[in-house]
Amino acid sequence: MDTDEHDTLSASELDRIEKAIFEVARQQRGKRVPVSLPFPDFWDRAVHLVIHLEQEADRMRREGVGSARLSTGIRRMANIRTQIRNLANLRLNALTSHAVIGSLLEGGGSRGNGNSIEWSRMDPKERAFHSEVSRGVDRFRNQASWDVLMGIEESGVEEAIGVPELNQFENEKELDGLAPLPVPAPEKEVEWNDPEMDEEDRIRTIDDGYPEAPLNPIPQDVKPDLVRIRIIEDSDDPIIDEEGNEIRIIEGDFHLCSATMSETLISIGLAELADV
């Protein structure tokens, strides 16, 4: 992509791209398949927007624009980048899940999935990612003999009976044109050492039944360490956390966030660490 093309986008187009990033992120939360994009070159336009904001910040630094306006521009760019990261995480997870279900559980591709993707409303980069995941799952199917595991085709382990073997015909007339049946392997006798138990012990053993197998321990959900922060400045734009929840930025509010989210909010001047 030619990064110089961002100069051809008008202010209204850049504003539309910024609003689209937040809107698509809102629509994508909780969806199993990717939602439709407003532009076929969505990710290229997002790059144009970020480059434009970076150049605006550099221009304000060179011209000595007031620190308040510069700080607002930097916070805006950081917020947009956070939204882009969360949106990419949501959409790639949805694409991966769709490709795995289609290729592994449904027998390959997206056939029979029931949740079809309208590729004409997707970015070509996302379709290329989906295709790569599908090919990876197909390689896994072949290497793991998935069709055999699922009973889709016979394993071919059992030896066929009556298959001609040209070097084993001794008397074609007696065999009447059929290959000889394989000679069954002799059964090995297994010695059984009967423990010294009387009849009462045998009955007691049967009445006691089989010992119950220990239950598998239930794994405990391990949550990452959360950091308590206090919002020190309002923001009109909400923040989306790693789980896709929308957080309103209101001065004086307290929130428990992950280390990454708390560091982002503190670095852009919207929050500070709060005592536990």
N, C-alpha and C positions, 0 to 999 in steps of 0.2 A: 504494500500500500504506500502511496506517495503521501507523506505527512504534510507536504506543502498545500494539499488540496483543502485543508481546513480553512484557509483564507477565503475560499469561495462561499462558505456558509455564512448566512446572515445571522444577526443577533436573534431574530425570531426562531430560526432553525435550531440554533444552539440551545435556546430556551426550551424548545420542543423536545430535543434529545434529552436534556436534563430531567424534564418531567416524565418522559417515557421510561427512564431508568427506574425511578421511584415507583411508577405505576405498574410496570411489569414485575418488579420485585414483590409488590403487594399481591398481585394476582397469582404469582407462582407459589406462594406459601401454601403448603398443604396439598398441592396438586401432584398426581402420580406421573403425569406426562407434561412436557413443556407446553406452556401457553403460547399463543400466537404472538409474534413480534410486530410492532408497528412499521418497521423498516426491514427490507431483506438484507441490508448491510448494517445491521444493528451495532455489531461490535466495532466496525470501522468508524461509525459515527460517534461511538463512545470515546474512541481514541481521539478524534477531532476535538471533541469537547474538552478532554483533559489537557491536550496540547494548548488549546486556546486559553484555558484558565491559567496554565503555567506561564504562558507568555504575558498574560495580563498582570500576574503577580510580579514578574521580572520588570515589566514596564513601570509599575508603581514604585518598585524599589529604586530604579534609576532616577525617576522623577521626584523622589522624596515625598511621595504621597503620605498623608497622615497615617500613623500606626494603627488607628482604629479601623480605617477602611482596608488597609493591607491585612490586618488580622482577620477581618471578616472574609476577605477573599481566600485566605489560606484555610480557614475553617470550612468554608464552602467546598473547596477542592478536596479536603480530607474526608468530609461527609460523603461526597459523591464517590470517592474511591472505596469507602466502606460499603456503600450500597452496591457498587459494581462487584466487589469481592463476594458479598453475600448472594447476589443474584447469580453469579457464575457457579457458586457452590450448589444452589438450589437447582439450577437447570442441568448441570452436569450430573448430579445425582439422579434426576428424573430421566435423563437420556440413558445413563448406565443401567438403571433399573429396567427401563423399557427394552433395551437391547438384550439384557440377560434373560428376561422373561420370554422374549420372542425367540432367542436363539437356543436357550437351554431348556426351558420348561415347555415351550410350545413347539419344539422340533425344528428351530431354525428360522432366521429372519424375523420379520414382524408379522408373519401370517398367523391368523387365529388369535392375536393378542387381545382383541376386543377394545384396546385403547390405541387407536390409530393416531398417527402424527400427520398433520397437514404440512408436508414439507415445503409447500410453496410459501408458507408464512413463517418459515424458519430461516436462520442465517446459514449459508452454505458451510461455514466452519463447524456448526453444530451437527449437520448431517454427516460431515467427514468424521467427526468424533464418534458418532453413533455407529458408523460403518466399521471403524477400527475396533470398537468394543465387540461388535457382532462377530468379526473375523477372529478376535481373540477367544471368544466363547466357542466358536466352531473348532478352533485348534484344540481347545481343552476337551471338547466332545470326542474328537478323534483319538487324542492321546489317552484319555481315560476310558475308552470303549463305552461311551455313554449309552449308545443304543443297546449294547449287550446288557448293561446294568439295568436299563429300563424295560428289557424284554421286547425291544422293537424288532430285533433280529436274532436268530439263533447263534450261539457262540461257536458251534461246529466242533465242540470238544469230543462229543461221542463219535466213535469210529463207525463208519458206514459199513453195513453188513451186505455182502454180496458184490462188492465193488471188484471188478476184474483186476487181477494182478498177473501180468503175462508170464512172469517167471515162476509162478506157483502152480500152473496147470500140469498135472501129471497124467491124467487120463480124461481127455475131452469128451469121450463117448459116455463115460460114467457120469461126468458132471453135467452133460446135456447143455453145454454152452454157458453154464453159470460158474461164477467164481466160487471157490470153496468158502464155507463159513469159517470165521476165525475160531481157532481153538480156544476154549475158555481157559483162563488161568486157574491153576489148582488153588483151592481155598486153603489158607493156612490155618491150622488148628491153634486156637488161643487157649493157653493154660489158664484155668480159673482157680485161684486160691481162695477157697471158701473160708471166711473167718470162723473161728470157733464161737458160734452163737447157738444158744438153745432156742426153743420155740417161743418162750416167753419174751426173750430179747427181740426176736424178729417181730412179734406182734407189737411190742412197745415202740419199736422203730417206725412201724407203719402208722400207728396211732399218732405219734408225735408229728408226723408230716415233714415236709421239707422246711429247712430254716429259711426265713425271709431274707431276701437280699437287701443289704443296706441301701437306703434311698440316696440318690445322688445329691450332694449338697447344692442348695440353690445359690447360684452366684449372686452376690450382692452388687447392685448397681454402683459403680464407682463414678462419682461426679468430680469434675475438676475443681480445684480450689477457687472459691469465689472471693472477690475483693469488694469491700463496701466503699462506695464513693458518694459524694454529695455534689449535686449540680450547683454550680456557682454562676451560671449565666444561661438565660433563656435562648432557645433556638426554635425557629418556626418549622424546621424540617425534623421529622422524627428519625430515630436511629433504629436499625434492625439488628438484633443480636444474632449469635451463631445459630440459634434454634429457630430463627425466622419470626421472633416476637417483636412487635413494634414498641419502642420506648420513647415516650414523650419527654423532651428536654425542657424541664421547668425548674427555675432557680429555687433552691431550698429542698428539692426532693432528694431522697436517698434511694440508691439502687445497689443490688448485689450483681456484679458482672464478672465475667471471666477476666483473666489477667490481660489478654490481648485487647478486649473491648475497653477495660478501664484505662489501660495505657493510652489508647487512641483518644479517648475523651479528655484525659488529663493533658496530653500533648497539644491538643488544639484549644486548650483554655476553657473547656466547658465544664470541667469537674475537678475535684480534688479528693485526696484520700480522706476517708472518714474514720474516726475511732470506732472500734468494734464495741 
